[in-house]
């Protein structure tokens, strides 16, 4: 018999937490580290990539534990492109899975404005209604002071884009910065002649993950002798993207590729060539529906690096995991769902864990799981009388050791 332990709501789990260090947007060591991780095997559940990670070093977050259910707050940079819309939808679905553990979920949309997001975070903290704060920063440097102030008051989870701080925040950090830029730039370098002309289109400056993508691409283009004839910001605007491509074609006559730091306006770049009756060169994009459809229809050469939107659900899980319970996962496919916490334990261990969870406000039951029952007898010693043996037995019980006095012939 194996004994497991269940709680009747999703999820309070142990978390890998750490600190964010100030960084250069063009860091050769980080460039090489992310390049290596592109071919590394992730750790964690094979069927839950949003819970996978690289590296096994974990940090104990038990000191941040509070009794649930929890009031979560989310400061969002915005939903100004399809990637962010899908991510926000994904996050809401994850929150719905944890209704029993989330008392409230307060959200503020910064609409792509640093000053509004800073104000939003201050208002959330002042309300006293945040047990933990999730932040998707609009830009890196501008939001750093706001995150530093927040982490003095509540646990903070940063994802999607980073900040430059050494205060103790939890960071969901995919390798979609340098690695994204590497994937797109290496494809171009392998498919255009040396000296080929490339136009680089970027969404906006000052966002670490986007700056890292460009730093990686520029490094590769320089190494491979690829000529960058222009680097322009599109602001994620389709009309501006087409205008930039058209102006560049007028200026240089021909392009061998268009490198993009995100796929939001890749289709607009493609259409700029089509509108002029020109063959479409290599255009990099993202795993976004309109780009993938255009790629398939046109038969053009392209590549679509991915920056998974499921990281939006990872941020919610991270906020809940800071309560100091490890190895929890949802059990069942239909409501009502349960969450199993940890691996099957001996009875005493299961009872101790259940007591910790009850102290945090969770409804808990200990469940027996089927399996082979194995028992072992340990002989403690020989005693002259029944009374001596029973006295020793009582001492062992006080130590938490169940025992039985037996007569030995």
Protein Blocks (a to p, Z undefined) as FASTA:
>chain_A
ZZddddfbdcdddddddddddddfbdfklmmmmmmmmmpccedjfklmklgcedjbdcdf
klmpccdddddddddfbjcbfklmmmmmmmmmmmmmmmmmmmbacdddekhpaklmmmmm
mmmmmnopafbdcdddfblmlmmmmmmmmmmmbccddehiacddfbdcdddddfklmmmm
mmmmmmmmmmccehiacddddfbehilklmmmmmmmmmmmmmnopacfbdcdeklpaklm
mmmmmmmmmmnopafbdcdfbfklmmmmmmmmmmnopacddddddddfklmmmmmmnopa
cddddddfklmmmmmmmmmmmnopahiacedjbdcddddedjaddfklmmmmmmmmmmno
pacdddddedddddddddfbdcfbfklmmmmmmmmmmnopacdddddZZ
